[in-house]
Amino acid sequence: MAEQTARGREEVGGCGAAHRAGRISFQGEVFPVTLARLSVTRVSDFQLTAIDGSPMSLAQFAGKVVLVVNVASQCGFTPQYKGLEKLWRTHRDAGLVIVGCPCDQFGHQEPGDEADIAQFCSLTYDVTFPLSAKLEVNGPGAHPLWQWMQTEKPGLLGTTGIKWNFTKFLIGRDGAVAKRFAPNDTPEGIEAAIVRALGTPGGTPIVTPPLGTDAVSE
Protein backbone atom coordinates (compact mmCIF):
# COMPACT_ATOMS: atom_id res chain seq x y z
CA MET A 1 0.00 0.00 0.00
CA ALA A 2 1.36 3.42 -0.96
CA GLU A 3 2.59 5.71 1.82
CA GLN A 4 2.74 9.44 1.20
CA THR A 5 5.00 11.74 3.18
CA ALA A 6 4.83 15.51 2.86
CA ARG A 7 8.19 17.27 2.73
CA GLY A 8 7.59 20.99 2.98
CA ARG A 9 5.90 23.77 1.12
CA GLU A 10 6.73 25.74 -2.00
CA GLU A 11 5.42 29.30 -2.04
CA VAL A 12 4.02 30.33 -5.41
CA GLY A 13 4.43 33.87 -6.73
CA GLY A 14 4.76 35.35 -3.25
CA CYS A 15 1.02 35.08 -2.78
CA GLY A 16 0.54 32.35 -0.20
CA ALA A 17 -0.67 29.52 -2.44
CA ALA A 18 1.29 26.34 -1.83
CA HIS A 19 2.10 22.91 -3.21
CA ARG A 20 3.55 19.97 -1.27
CA ALA A 21 6.60 18.11 -2.48
CA GLY A 22 6.53 14.50 -1.33
CA ARG A 23 7.36 10.86 -2.03
CA ILE A 24 5.56 7.60 -2.45
CA SER A 25 7.04 4.36 -1.15
CA PHE A 26 5.82 1.25 -2.99
CA GLN A 27 7.29 -2.23 -2.67
CA GLY A 28 10.57 -0.87 -1.39
CA GLU A 29 10.96 1.77 -4.12
CA VAL A 30 10.66 5.51 -3.36
CA PHE A 31 9.22 7.81 -6.05
CA PRO A 32 9.27 11.63 -5.86
CA VAL A 33 5.87 13.23 -6.45
CA THR A 34 4.07 16.56 -6.29
CA LEU A 35 1.01 16.26 -4.10
CA ALA A 36 -2.25 18.17 -4.42
CA ARG A 37 -2.29 21.93 -3.98
CA LEU A 38 -2.92 22.84 -0.37
CA SER A 39 -4.70 26.09 -1.14
CA VAL A 40 -6.05 27.48 -4.38
CA THR A 41 -4.83 30.95 -5.28
CA ARG A 42 -7.48 33.64 -5.51
CA VAL A 43 -7.26 37.35 -6.25
CA SER A 44 -7.81 38.02 -2.54
CA ASP A 45 -4.38 36.46 -1.83
CA PHE A 46 -2.59 39.44 -3.38
CA GLN A 47 -1.71 42.93 -2.27
CA LEU A 48 -0.89 45.99 -4.34
CA THR A 49 0.38 49.42 -3.41
CA ALA A 50 -2.21 52.11 -4.13
CA ILE A 51 -1.25 55.10 -6.25
CA ASP A 52 -1.05 57.23 -3.09
CA GLY A 53 1.45 54.79 -1.55
CA SER A 54 -0.93 53.11 0.88
CA PRO A 55 -1.41 49.32 1.00
CA MET A 56 -4.18 47.95 -1.23
CA SER A 57 -5.13 44.48 -0.07
CA LEU A 58 -7.24 42.74 -2.68
CA ALA A 59 -8.85 40.73 0.11
CA GLN A 60 -11.25 43.68 0.45
CA PHE A 61 -12.69 42.69 -2.94
CA ALA A 62 -13.51 39.09 -2.02
CA GLY A 63 -16.89 38.11 -3.45
CA LYS A 64 -16.84 40.90 -6.03
CA VAL A 65 -16.19 40.87 -9.77
CA VAL A 66 -12.82 42.49 -10.44
CA LEU A 67 -11.50 43.85 -13.74
CA VAL A 68 -7.73 44.41 -13.65
CA VAL A 69 -6.22 46.54 -16.43
CA ASN A 70 -2.66 47.68 -17.17
CA VAL A 71 -3.07 51.34 -18.03
CA ALA A 72 -0.94 54.11 -19.52
CA SER A 73 -1.42 57.85 -20.01
CA GLN A 74 0.12 58.31 -23.47
CA CYS A 75 -1.21 55.29 -25.36
CA GLY A 76 -3.58 55.10 -28.29
CA PHE A 77 -5.88 53.10 -26.00
CA THR A 78 -5.78 55.70 -23.21
CA PRO A 79 -9.29 56.98 -24.07
CA GLN A 80 -10.55 53.63 -22.76
CA TYR A 81 -10.28 55.28 -19.35
CA LYS A 82 -13.61 56.96 -20.16
CA GLY A 83 -15.33 53.64 -20.82
CA LEU A 84 -13.76 51.98 -17.80
CA GLU A 85 -14.98 54.77 -15.54
CA LYS A 86 -18.47 54.43 -17.03
CA LEU A 87 -18.45 50.68 -16.34
CA TRP A 88 -17.34 51.34 -12.77
CA ARG A 89 -20.04 53.92 -12.08
CA THR A 90 -22.74 51.81 -13.70
CA HIS A 91 -21.99 48.47 -12.04
CA ARG A 92 -20.08 49.14 -8.82
CA ASP A 93 -23.22 48.91 -6.69
CA ALA A 94 -23.80 45.47 -8.19
CA GLY A 95 -20.34 44.33 -7.11
CA LEU A 96 -17.90 45.41 -9.84
CA VAL A 97 -14.44 46.70 -8.96
CA ILE A 98 -12.01 48.04 -11.55
CA VAL A 99 -8.32 48.21 -10.68
CA GLY A 100 -6.00 50.14 -12.99
CA CYS A 101 -2.31 49.27 -12.84
CA PRO A 102 -0.08 51.90 -14.46
CA CYS A 103 2.83 50.36 -16.37
CA ASP A 104 5.68 51.89 -18.40
CA GLN A 105 6.85 48.72 -20.16
CA PHE A 106 5.24 49.43 -23.52
CA GLY A 107 6.66 52.26 -25.62
CA HIS A 108 7.53 54.32 -22.52
CA GLN A 109 3.91 55.51 -22.54
CA GLU A 110 3.60 55.96 -18.76
CA PRO A 111 6.69 58.10 -18.03
CA GLY A 112 5.35 60.12 -15.10
CA ASP A 113 5.38 59.32 -11.42
CA GLU A 114 2.35 58.38 -9.38
CA ALA A 115 1.41 61.99 -8.67
CA ASP A 116 1.50 62.80 -12.39
CA ILE A 117 -0.62 59.75 -13.22
CA ALA A 118 -3.22 60.48 -10.55
CA GLN A 119 -3.53 64.10 -11.68
CA PHE A 120 -3.84 63.10 -15.35
CA CYS A 121 -6.52 60.49 -14.65
CA SER A 122 -8.52 62.83 -12.44
CA LEU A 123 -8.38 65.92 -14.65
CA THR A 124 -8.67 64.22 -18.04
CA TYR A 125 -11.10 61.35 -17.41
CA ASP A 126 -12.46 62.00 -13.90
CA VAL A 127 -11.26 58.53 -12.87
CA THR A 128 -12.52 57.41 -9.47
CA PHE A 129 -11.88 53.65 -9.60
CA PRO A 130 -8.83 52.31 -7.71
CA LEU A 131 -5.37 52.77 -9.22
CA SER A 132 -2.20 51.04 -8.10
CA ALA A 133 1.29 52.44 -8.01
CA LYS A 134 3.34 51.88 -11.17
CA LEU A 135 4.36 48.27 -11.60
CA GLU A 136 5.68 45.80 -14.15
CA VAL A 137 3.52 43.18 -15.80
CA ASN A 138 6.18 41.26 -17.75
CA GLY A 139 9.61 39.88 -17.00
CA PRO A 140 11.37 38.99 -13.76
CA GLY A 141 10.08 42.13 -12.06
CA ALA A 142 6.44 41.46 -12.87
CA HIS A 143 4.09 41.83 -9.92
CA PRO A 144 2.92 38.42 -8.59
CA LEU A 145 -0.71 39.34 -9.33
CA TRP A 146 0.12 39.78 -13.00
CA GLN A 147 2.25 36.64 -13.09
CA TRP A 148 -0.69 34.69 -11.69
CA MET A 149 -3.30 36.15 -14.05
CA GLN A 150 -1.15 35.47 -17.11
CA THR A 151 -0.63 31.87 -16.06
CA GLU A 152 -4.31 31.34 -15.32
CA LYS A 153 -5.48 32.79 -18.65
CA PRO A 154 -2.83 32.70 -21.40
CA GLY A 155 -3.30 34.79 -24.51
CA LEU A 156 -3.40 33.90 -28.18
CA LEU A 157 -1.71 30.59 -29.03
CA GLY A 158 -1.04 29.98 -25.35
CA THR A 159 1.40 32.85 -24.87
CA THR A 160 1.31 34.33 -21.39
CA GLY A 161 3.13 37.65 -21.77
CA ILE A 162 1.19 40.92 -21.87
CA LYS A 163 1.34 42.34 -25.40
CA TRP A 164 0.44 46.01 -24.77
CA ASN A 165 -1.31 48.51 -22.53
CA PHE A 166 -4.96 47.99 -21.59
CA THR A 167 -4.91 44.20 -21.47
CA LYS A 168 -7.78 43.23 -19.19
CA PHE A 169 -8.41 40.31 -16.83
CA LEU A 170 -11.91 39.62 -15.55
CA ILE A 171 -12.04 37.88 -12.18
CA GLY A 172 -15.26 36.28 -10.99
CA ARG A 173 -16.93 36.37 -7.59
CA ASP A 174 -15.11 33.13 -6.75
CA GLY A 175 -11.77 34.96 -7.02
CA ALA A 176 -10.60 33.01 -10.07
CA VAL A 177 -9.60 34.49 -13.42
CA ALA A 178 -12.59 34.07 -15.75
CA LYS A 179 -11.47 35.75 -18.97
CA ARG A 180 -8.67 37.68 -20.61
CA PHE A 181 -9.32 40.54 -23.02
CA ALA A 182 -6.95 42.10 -25.54
CA PRO A 183 -6.05 45.81 -25.53
CA ASN A 184 -8.42 46.50 -28.43
CA ASP A 185 -11.36 44.93 -26.57
CA THR A 186 -13.17 48.09 -25.51
CA PRO A 187 -14.94 48.55 -22.17
CA GLU A 188 -18.23 48.72 -24.04
CA GLY A 189 -17.42 45.51 -25.87
CA ILE A 190 -16.75 43.51 -22.70
CA GLU A 191 -19.69 44.81 -20.69
CA ALA A 192 -21.89 41.79 -21.47
CA ALA A 193 -19.25 39.47 -20.00
CA ILE A 194 -19.05 41.63 -16.89
CA VAL A 195 -22.83 41.58 -16.46
CA ARG A 196 -22.84 37.79 -16.72
CA ALA A 197 -20.06 37.56 -14.12
CA LEU A 198 -22.02 39.80 -11.76
CA GLY A 199 -24.95 37.40 -12.00
CA THR A 200 -23.01 34.25 -11.10
CA PRO A 201 -23.38 32.47 -7.74
CA GLY A 202 -22.25 34.58 -4.85
CA GLY A 203 -24.41 37.54 -5.69
CA THR A 204 -27.88 38.55 -6.80
CA PRO A 205 -28.51 38.05 -10.54
CA ILE A 206 -27.98 41.32 -12.36
CA VAL A 207 -30.13 42.33 -15.32
CA THR A 208 -28.55 45.69 -16.12
CA PRO A 209 -28.19 45.89 -19.94
CA PRO A 210 -25.06 47.25 -21.65
CA LEU A 211 -24.95 50.99 -22.02
CA GLY A 212 -27.16 52.21 -24.84
CA THR A 213 -28.73 48.83 -25.57
CA ASP A 214 -31.88 46.98 -24.57
CA ALA A 215 -30.45 43.50 -24.14
CA VAL A 216 -27.29 41.71 -23.12
CA SER A 217 -25.54 40.15 -26.09
CA GLU A 218 -22.01 39.44 -27.23
Short mmCIF file of the C-alpha atoms (twelve columns), coordinates in Angstrom:
data_MODEL
# 
_entry.id   MODEL 
# 
loop_
_atom_site.group_PDB 
_atom_site.id 
_atom_site.type_symbol 
_atom_site.label_atom_id 
_atom_site.label_alt_id 
_atom_site.label_comp_id 
_atom_site.label_asym_id 
_atom_site.label_seq_id 
_atom_site.Cartn_x 
_atom_site.Cartn_y 
_atom_site.Cartn_z 
_atom_site.pdbx_PDB_model_num 
ATOM 1   C CA . MET A 1   0.000   0.000  0.000   1 
ATOM 2   C CA . ALA A 2   1.364   3.418  -0.964  1 
ATOM 3   C CA . GLU A 3   2.592   5.708  1.816   1 
ATOM 4   C CA . GLN A 4   2.738   9.438  1.201   1 
ATOM 5   C CA . THR A 5   4.999   11.745 3.181   1 
ATOM 6   C CA . ALA A 6   4.826   15.514 2.858   1 
ATOM 7   C CA . ARG A 7   8.193   17.266 2.725   1 
ATOM 8   C CA . GLY A 8   7.586   20.989 2.979   1 
ATOM 9   C CA . ARG A 9   5.904   23.775 1.117   1 
ATOM 10  C CA . GLU A 10  6.725   25.740 -2.003  1 
ATOM 11  C CA . GLU A 11  5.416   29.303 -2.040  1 
ATOM 12  C CA . VAL A 12  4.023   30.331 -5.414  1 
ATOM 13  C CA . GLY A 13  4.430   33.874 -6.727  1 
ATOM 14  C CA . GLY A 14  4.757   35.349 -3.252  1 
ATOM 15  C CA . CYS A 15  1.022   35.078 -2.783  1 
ATOM 16  C CA . GLY A 16  0.540   32.346 -0.197  1 
ATOM 17  C CA . ALA A 17  -0.671  29.523 -2.444  1 
ATOM 18  C CA . ALA A 18  1.292   26.337 -1.829  1 
ATOM 19  C CA . HIS A 19  2.104   22.912 -3.207  1 
ATOM 20  C CA . ARG A 20  3.551   19.975 -1.271  1 
ATOM 21  C CA . ALA A 21  6.600   18.112 -2.482  1 
ATOM 22  C CA . GLY A 22  6.533   14.503 -1.325  1 
ATOM 23  C CA . ARG A 23  7.355   10.863 -2.027  1 
ATOM 24  C CA . ILE A 24  5.556   7.596  -2.447  1 
ATOM 25  C CA . SER A 25  7.042   4.358  -1.152  1 
ATOM 26  C CA . PHE A 26  5.821   1.253  -2.987  1 
ATOM 27  C CA . GLN A 27  7.294   -2.235 -2.672  1 
ATOM 28  C CA . GLY A 28  10.566  -0.872 -1.394  1 
ATOM 29  C CA . GLU A 29  10.963  1.768  -4.118  1 
ATOM 30  C CA . VAL A 30  10.657  5.513  -3.363  1 
ATOM 31  C CA . PHE A 31  9.223   7.806  -6.052  1 
ATOM 32  C CA . PRO A 32  9.268   11.632 -5.864  1 
ATOM 33  C CA . VAL A 33  5.870   13.231 -6.453  1 
ATOM 34  C CA . THR A 34  4.066   16.556 -6.285  1 
ATOM 35  C CA . LEU A 35  1.013   16.256 -4.102  1 
ATOM 36  C CA . ALA A 36  -2.247  18.168 -4.416  1 
ATOM 37  C CA . ARG A 37  -2.288  21.931 -3.982  1 
ATOM 38  C CA . LEU A 38  -2.922  22.841 -0.372  1 
ATOM 39  C CA . SER A 39  -4.695  26.087 -1.138  1 
ATOM 40  C CA . VAL A 40  -6.049  27.485 -4.380  1 
ATOM 41  C CA . THR A 41  -4.829  30.953 -5.285  1 
ATOM 42  C CA . ARG A 42  -7.483  33.639 -5.508  1 
ATOM 43  C CA . VAL A 43  -7.259  37.351 -6.251  1 
ATOM 44  C CA . SER A 44  -7.806  38.019 -2.541  1 
ATOM 45  C CA . ASP A 45  -4.380  36.464 -1.830  1 
ATOM 46  C CA . PHE A 46  -2.593  39.444 -3.383  1 
ATOM 47  C CA . GLN A 47  -1.709  42.932 -2.271  1 
ATOM 48  C CA . LEU A 48  -0.887  45.988 -4.339  1 
ATOM 49  C CA . THR A 49  0.380   49.417 -3.410  1 
ATOM 50  C CA . ALA A 50  -2.206  52.106 -4.133  1 
ATOM 51  C CA . ILE A 51  -1.252  55.099 -6.247  1 
ATOM 52  C CA . ASP A 52  -1.048  57.227 -3.087  1 
ATOM 53  C CA . GLY A 53  1.448   54.786 -1.552  1 
ATOM 54  C CA . SER A 54  -0.927  53.109 0.879   1 
ATOM 55  C CA . PRO A 55  -1.408  49.321 1.004   1 
ATOM 56  C CA . MET A 56  -4.177  47.955 -1.232  1 
ATOM 57  C CA . SER A 57  -5.129  44.477 -0.070  1 
ATOM 58  C CA . LEU A 58  -7.243  42.741 -2.676  1 
ATOM 59  C CA . ALA A 59  -8.853  40.735 0.111   1 
ATOM 60  C CA . GLN A 60  -11.246 43.675 0.451   1 
ATOM 61  C CA . PHE A 61  -12.686 42.695 -2.944  1 
ATOM 62  C CA . ALA A 62  -13.513 39.091 -2.019  1 
ATOM 63  C CA . GLY A 63  -16.893 38.114 -3.452  1 
ATOM 64  C CA . LYS A 64  -16.841 40.902 -6.025  1 
ATOM 65  C CA . VAL A 65  -16.189 40.866 -9.768  1 
ATOM 66  C CA . VAL A 66  -12.818 42.493 -10.439 1 
ATOM 67  C CA . LEU A 67  -11.505 43.847 -13.740 1 
ATOM 68  C CA . VAL A 68  -7.733  44.408 -13.652 1 
ATOM 69  C CA . VAL A 69  -6.221  46.537 -16.429 1 
ATOM 70  C CA . ASN A 70  -2.661  47.678 -17.173 1 
ATOM 71  C CA . VAL A 71  -3.075  51.344 -18.026 1 
ATOM 72  C CA . ALA A 72  -0.939  54.109 -19.518 1 
ATOM 73  C CA . SER A 73  -1.419  57.849 -20.009 1 
ATOM 74  C CA . GLN A 74  0.121   58.306 -23.468 1 
ATOM 75  C CA . CYS A 75  -1.210  55.289 -25.364 1 
ATOM 76  C CA . GLY A 76  -3.583  55.097 -28.294 1 
ATOM 77  C CA . PHE A 77  -5.881  53.103 -26.004 1 
ATOM 78  C CA . THR A 78  -5.775  55.699 -23.209 1 
ATOM 79  C CA . PRO A 79  -9.293  56.984 -24.073 1 
ATOM 80  C CA . GLN A 80  -10.551 53.631 -22.760 1 
ATOM 81  C CA . TYR A 81  -10.282 55.280 -19.346 1 
ATOM 82  C CA . LYS A 82  -13.606 56.957 -20.155 1 
ATOM 83  C CA . GLY A 83  -15.334 53.640 -20.820 1 
ATOM 84  C CA . LEU A 84  -13.761 51.981 -17.798 1 
ATOM 85  C CA . GLU A 85  -14.978 54.774 -15.544 1 
ATOM 86  C CA . LYS A 86  -18.475 54.432 -17.031 1 
ATOM 87  C CA . LEU A 87  -18.447 50.675 -16.338 1 
ATOM 88  C CA . TRP A 88  -17.339 51.340 -12.767 1 
ATOM 89  C CA . ARG A 89  -20.040 53.922 -12.078 1 
ATOM 90  C CA . THR A 90  -22.741 51.805 -13.697 1 
ATOM 91  C CA . HIS A 91  -21.988 48.468 -12.043 1 
ATOM 92  C CA . ARG A 92  -20.081 49.141 -8.822  1 
ATOM 93  C CA . ASP A 93  -23.224 48.915 -6.691  1 
ATOM 94  C CA . ALA A 94  -23.804 45.467 -8.194  1 
ATOM 95  C CA . GLY A 95  -20.341 44.334 -7.113  1 
ATOM 96  C CA . LEU A 96  -17.900 45.411 -9.839  1 
ATOM 97  C CA . VAL A 97  -14.438 46.696 -8.962  1 
ATOM 98  C CA . ILE A 98  -12.010 48.036 -11.552 1 
ATOM 99  C CA . VAL A 99  -8.316  48.211 -10.678 1 
ATOM 100 C CA . GLY A 100 -6.004  50.138 -12.993 1 
ATOM 101 C CA . CYS A 101 -2.311  49.268 -12.841 1 
ATOM 102 C CA . PRO A 102 -0.078  51.903 -14.462 1 
ATOM 103 C CA . CYS A 103 2.834   50.364 -16.367 1 
ATOM 104 C CA . ASP A 104 5.677   51.886 -18.398 1 
ATOM 105 C CA . GLN A 105 6.853   48.718 -20.160 1 
ATOM 106 C CA . PHE A 106 5.241   49.428 -23.523 1 
ATOM 107 C CA . GLY A 107 6.661   52.263 -25.619 1 
ATOM 108 C CA . HIS A 108 7.532   54.324 -22.522 1 
ATOM 109 C CA . GLN A 109 3.906   55.511 -22.536 1 
ATOM 110 C CA . GLU A 110 3.601   55.956 -18.760 1 
ATOM 111 C CA . PRO A 111 6.688   58.103 -18.034 1 
ATOM 112 C CA . GLY A 112 5.351   60.118 -15.098 1 
ATOM 113 C CA . ASP A 113 5.385   59.317 -11.419 1 
ATOM 114 C CA . GLU A 114 2.347   58.376 -9.382  1 
ATOM 115 C CA . ALA A 115 1.409   61.992 -8.670  1 
ATOM 116 C CA . ASP A 116 1.503   62.797 -12.390 1 
ATOM 117 C CA . ILE A 117 -0.623  59.751 -13.222 1 
ATOM 118 C CA . ALA A 118 -3.217  60.477 -10.550 1 
ATOM 119 C CA . GLN A 119 -3.531  64.095 -11.680 1 
ATOM 120 C CA . PHE A 120 -3.842  63.105 -15.347 1 
ATOM 121 C CA . CYS A 121 -6.522  60.491 -14.653 1 
ATOM 122 C CA . SER A 122 -8.523  62.826 -12.440 1 
ATOM 123 C CA . LEU A 123 -8.380  65.921 -14.648 1 
ATOM 124 C CA . THR A 124 -8.669  64.224 -18.045 1 
ATOM 125 C CA . TYR A 125 -11.102 61.354 -17.412 1 
ATOM 126 C CA . ASP A 126 -12.455 62.000 -13.897 1 
ATOM 127 C CA . VAL A 127 -11.257 58.533 -12.875 1 
ATOM 128 C CA . THR A 128 -12.520 57.405 -9.472  1 
ATOM 129 C CA . PHE A 129 -11.876 53.651 -9.598  1 
ATOM 130 C CA . PRO A 130 -8.829  52.315 -7.711  1 
ATOM 131 C CA . LEU A 131 -5.371  52.771 -9.220  1 
ATOM 132 C CA . SER A 132 -2.202  51.036 -8.099  1 
ATOM 133 C CA . ALA A 133 1.287   52.440 -8.009  1 
ATOM 134 C CA . LYS A 134 3.344   51.880 -11.170 1 
ATOM 135 C CA . LEU A 135 4.357   48.272 -11.597 1 
ATOM 136 C CA . GLU A 136 5.683   45.803 -14.148 1 
ATOM 137 C CA . VAL A 137 3.521   43.182 -15.799 1 
ATOM 138 C CA . ASN A 138 6.176   41.261 -17.754 1 
ATOM 139 C CA . GLY A 139 9.615   39.878 -17.002 1 
ATOM 140 C CA . PRO A 140 11.374  38.989 -13.760 1 
ATOM 141 C CA . GLY A 141 10.080  42.133 -12.055 1 
ATOM 142 C CA . ALA A 142 6.437   41.463 -12.865 1 
ATOM 143 C CA . HIS A 143 4.086   41.826 -9.922  1 
ATOM 144 C CA . PRO A 144 2.920   38.417 -8.587  1 
ATOM 145 C CA . LEU A 145 -0.711  39.344 -9.330  1 
ATOM 146 C CA . TRP A 146 0.117   39.782 -13.002 1 
ATOM 147 C CA . GLN A 147 2.249   36.640 -13.094 1 
ATOM 148 C CA . TRP A 148 -0.692  34.686 -11.687 1 
ATOM 149 C CA . MET A 149 -3.304  36.155 -14.049 1 
ATOM 150 C CA . GLN A 150 -1.147  35.469 -17.111 1 
ATOM 151 C CA . THR A 151 -0.628  31.872 -16.059 1 
ATOM 152 C CA . GLU A 152 -4.315  31.343 -15.316 1 
ATOM 153 C CA . LYS A 153 -5.481  32.793 -18.648 1 
ATOM 154 C CA . PRO A 154 -2.833  32.698 -21.400 1 
ATOM 155 C CA . GLY A 155 -3.302  34.787 -24.505 1 
ATOM 156 C CA . LEU A 156 -3.404  33.898 -28.183 1 
ATOM 157 C CA . LEU A 157 -1.710  30.591 -29.028 1 
ATOM 158 C CA . GLY A 158 -1.044  29.983 -25.346 1 
ATOM 159 C CA . THR A 159 1.402   32.849 -24.875 1 
ATOM 160 C CA . THR A 160 1.306   34.332 -21.391 1 
ATOM 161 C CA . GLY A 161 3.125   37.648 -21.771 1 
ATOM 162 C CA . ILE A 162 1.192   40.916 -21.871 1 
ATOM 163 C CA . LYS A 163 1.343   42.341 -25.400 1 
ATOM 164 C CA . TRP A 164 0.441   46.006 -24.772 1 
ATOM 165 C CA . ASN A 165 -1.307  48.507 -22.534 1 
ATOM 166 C CA . PHE A 166 -4.960  47.986 -21.594 1 
ATOM 167 C CA . THR A 167 -4.908  44.201 -21.466 1 
ATOM 168 C CA . LYS A 168 -7.780  43.233 -19.192 1 
ATOM 169 C CA . PHE A 169 -8.406  40.309 -16.830 1 
ATOM 170 C CA . LEU A 170 -11.912 39.616 -15.547 1 
ATOM 171 C CA . ILE A 171 -12.039 37.875 -12.183 1 
ATOM 172 C CA . GLY A 172 -15.263 36.283 -10.994 1 
ATOM 173 C CA . ARG A 173 -16.926 36.371 -7.591  1 
ATOM 174 C CA . ASP A 174 -15.110 33.131 -6.751  1 
ATOM 175 C CA . GLY A 175 -11.769 34.962 -7.017  1 
ATOM 176 C CA . ALA A 176 -10.596 33.007 -10.067 1 
ATOM 177 C CA . VAL A 177 -9.602  34.487 -13.422 1 
ATOM 178 C CA . ALA A 178 -12.586 34.071 -15.747 1 
ATOM 179 C CA . LYS A 179 -11.472 35.748 -18.972 1 
ATOM 180 C CA . ARG A 180 -8.667  37.676 -20.610 1 
ATOM 181 C CA . PHE A 181 -9.322  40.537 -23.018 1 
ATOM 182 C CA . ALA A 182 -6.947  42.099 -25.544 1 
ATOM 183 C CA . PRO A 183 -6.050  45.807 -25.529 1 
ATOM 184 C CA . ASN A 184 -8.419  46.495 -28.429 1 
ATOM 185 C CA . ASP A 185 -11.359 44.934 -26.574 1 
ATOM 186 C CA . THR A 186 -13.174 48.086 -25.508 1 
ATOM 187 C CA . PRO A 187 -14.935 48.550 -22.169 1 
ATOM 188 C CA . GLU A 188 -18.228 48.723 -24.044 1 
ATOM 189 C CA . GLY A 189 -17.424 45.506 -25.866 1 
ATOM 190 C CA . ILE A 190 -16.750 43.515 -22.700 1 
ATOM 191 C CA . GLU A 191 -19.692 44.807 -20.690 1 
ATOM 192 C CA . ALA A 192 -21.885 41.789 -21.470 1 
ATOM 193 C CA . ALA A 193 -19.247 39.466 -20.004 1 
ATOM 194 C CA . ILE A 194 -19.053 41.629 -16.891 1 
ATOM 195 C CA . VAL A 195 -22.828 41.583 -16.464 1 
ATOM 196 C CA . ARG A 196 -22.837 37.787 -16.715 1 
ATOM 197 C CA . ALA A 197 -20.056 37.558 -14.122 1 
ATOM 198 C CA . LEU A 198 -22.017 39.802 -11.765 1 
ATOM 199 C CA . GLY A 199 -24.946 37.403 -12.001 1 
ATOM 200 C CA . THR A 200 -23.006 34.251 -11.104 1 
ATOM 201 C CA . PRO A 201 -23.380 32.469 -7.737  1 
ATOM 202 C CA . GLY A 202 -22.248 34.579 -4.846  1 
ATOM 203 C CA . GLY A 203 -24.415 37.542 -5.694  1 
ATOM 204 C CA . THR A 204 -27.883 38.554 -6.799  1 
ATOM 205 C CA . PRO A 205 -28.507 38.047 -10.540 1 
ATOM 206 C CA . ILE A 206 -27.980 41.320 -12.365 1 
ATOM 207 C CA . VAL A 207 -30.132 42.329 -15.324 1 
ATOM 208 C CA . THR A 208 -28.547 45.693 -16.121 1 
ATOM 209 C CA . PRO A 209 -28.187 45.889 -19.937 1 
ATOM 210 C CA . PRO A 210 -25.060 47.246 -21.652 1 
ATOM 211 C CA . LEU A 211 -24.950 50.992 -22.020 1 
ATOM 212 C CA . GLY A 212 -27.155 52.213 -24.835 1 
ATOM 213 C CA . THR A 213 -28.735 48.833 -25.569 1 
ATOM 214 C CA . ASP A 214 -31.880 46.981 -24.571 1 
ATOM 215 C CA . ALA A 215 -30.447 43.497 -24.136 1 
ATOM 216 C CA . VAL A 216 -27.290 41.711 -23.122 1 
ATOM 217 C CA . SER A 217 -25.536 40.149 -26.092 1 
ATOM 218 C CA . GLU A 218 -22.014 39.441 -27.230 1 
# 
